[in-house]
Amino acid sequence: MEHGTSEKQSYAALDGAHHAFLQQAHLRMAMVTCVLMLGFVAIAWRLTSLSLIGVHSLPAVLQGGTHAGAQMRRAEILDRNGEVLATTLAMASLYADPSLVPNPEEVARDLAGILPVDPAAIERLLTRPGRFVWLYRHLTPQQQQAVNDLGHPGLDFRREYRRIYPQGALFSHILGYTDHDTHGISGLEKQYDALLSGGTPLKTVLDMRVQNILRRELADAVTYFNAAGGNGIVMQIDSGEIRAMVSLPDFDPHHPARAEDAARFNRNTAGVFEMGSTFKIFSIAAALERGAVTPEDIFDATHPLQRGRFRIHDFHPRRRKMTVGEIFLHSSNIGTALIAEKLGTEELREFYRKSGFLTRAAIDLPERAAPLVPRPWREINTLTASYGHGMAVTPLHVAVAAAGIVNDGMMPKASLTPQPRLPQRATERIVSPHISAIMREFMEETTQSGTGRNAAAEGYRVGGKTGTAEKVVDGRYKKGAVYSSFVGFFPMDNPQYVVVVSLDEPKGRPETHGYATGGWTAAPVVGKVIAQAAPFLGILPAHEAGEQQLYGSLSRYVAAQRFTHYAADTTQP
């Protein structure tokens, strides 16, 4: 019995020891398993880090951009009719991990056969230290497939967005352009960057049809007169909406870095010029508005005007006394200076201030130049500024202020979009409706028998004013170089649009008798633009409008007769 009990106790002890051993073994196995699992996790994390995080954590300046997957597609810019002016496409960009490229020279040579790249430059990129380098941005699908077919290790693609301008250079100065990451750098792209980056489309008040007409006619004139450049604006008078705005030379917004500075320069809003006799619109209107003169007042323009050491003369002297209307018609500097002298310095300065000439023009573009105003403003400056000499503004300044003169005296607010996001000056009356009517008569007479005859457009009543100024270069007047302009309005029975055209350093031709003045160079452009663009703007030539009115009257007459007969028939017993 005792032996049996002792044996059982021995087995029990052995069993307990065996159980403890198993528990200890299980614990060790569990610990080993945990260590192995942690090791696998660490290895997996490291591999993931090297393959994914290691590339994307590189500084953006080295990558050359952000991952398209994290970008919101930049919204479109449209003209007033819904035509696409700017859009965004997803495209492939080629990059390399230099550490995985076994033969940089061969890869560079093969890529140069597909892409417009320098093989030596590519080879240098592929031999630099690091794990990431851009080789070429924004490949076409065909280029991407060709690179894929090479089969070289270490090359790969990343999807990026690229800004596309379907109209090319047509709207380059208005739209501006973006950087590689589609951030706005200039123009509307910069002005409305937050809106477009947030995915909200931008609809403008521009009309692509009118823009094409303006650019074509302006480009033809720049070529014909061998000018250094040119600019033009078509603006609705009452609303201030810009239908077209062109500055030449222009540039390809897809490759702005390839363009010269002069091509990227928006002459209409960022350039200030002496606008010559177009300023007579404002100085004479100011004198009439203030009651300093009447249209019938006479001033003696027989001889040049001498004031101190300054001598003022006329380009085409009439050498006689003239009324205020004749002074405007024949663009007399002498007569205009005498009118300004009678008006006075403070009155003229105040009128120019109200007309916006002393501050930057308000429009929804970031490129807006400040005018150059005489400082100090002396009495002689009053005389010369009355005919646009010694004071420089942008062409947009002139378009807006001139629109105010013919718009019953109310200045509009210039804009490129229906609701421009820019603090704008309050609408202000600069002349009374009565003076506005007088000035409209003066300007229509100018195109009928004065210096603006070449701005005539068949079927339209056109009014306007010429302007020719010596060109200022580096603070000095350049001998023989002029800046020639014409400010036109139509139709003059109810002005709806203003067209401003200027040519920079045009050269006279035998057909213009050697003249390069605004009446010979810019005025014809305005006439051609009006004749072609007016129908797109809803304004028909007078003969067609008359035919439509006659047809409408006949239709109404026939309809009335039918109703009369019907009424008579229904009242018969």
Protein Blocks (a to p, Z undefined) as FASTA:
>chain_A
ZZmmmmmmmmmmmmmmmmmmmmmmmmmmmmmmmmmmmmmmmmmmmmmmmmmmmmmmpcfk
lnopacfklpccddddddfkopafbdcdddddddddfklmmblmlmmmmmmmmmccdfkl
mmmmmmpgcjbdcfbghiafklmmmmmmnopghiacddddddddfklmmlmmmnopadfk
opafbhjllmmmmmmmnopacddfbdfklmmmmmmmmmmmmmmnopabdcdddddfklop
afbdcddddddfklmmlpcfklmpcfklmpccdehjmlmmmmmmmmmmnopacfkbccdf
kbccdehjbccddfbdgkiaddfklmmmnopaklmmmmmmmnopklmmmmmmmnopmbcc
ddddfbdcdddddddddfklmmmmmnopaiacdfklmmmmmmmmmnnopacdddfbfbdc
bdddddddfbdfklmmmmmmmmmmmmmmmmklmmpcehiacddddddddddeehiacehi
acddddddddfklcfbdcddddehiacdfklnopacfklmmmmmmmmmmmmmmmmnopac
fklmmmmmmmmmmmmmmmmmmmmmmmmmmmpZZ
